[in-house]
Amino acid sequence: MSEIKDKLKDLVENGMIPEVEAYLDDLHILLAEGKQSEDDELAVTEMESLLVELQNVLAVIEEDKTEDSEYQRIYDYISQNLEDHEH
């Protein structure tokens, strides 16, 4: 596996997916307690969609049929969004 695929896989598996799952767990607690807002309900839908997309990225990496430039583009996109979110 190329270096960029390894970096992307690590970012998705060990960074993004655990964070999304933890956030979803928190949101589901709010839902179970009936303390959710409309924004929280929307966030659940968006986070579930994001989780599916992240799982799809991992599936594409495993298929190993994509050019490294595409993996680099995805890695850069995720990294930039993480950086923007932190600020």
Secondary structure by P-SEA (a helix, b strand, c coil): ccaaaaaaaaaaacccaaaaaaaaaaaaaaaaaccccaaaaaaaaaaaaaaaaaaaaaaaaaaccccaaaaaaaaaaaaaaaaaaac
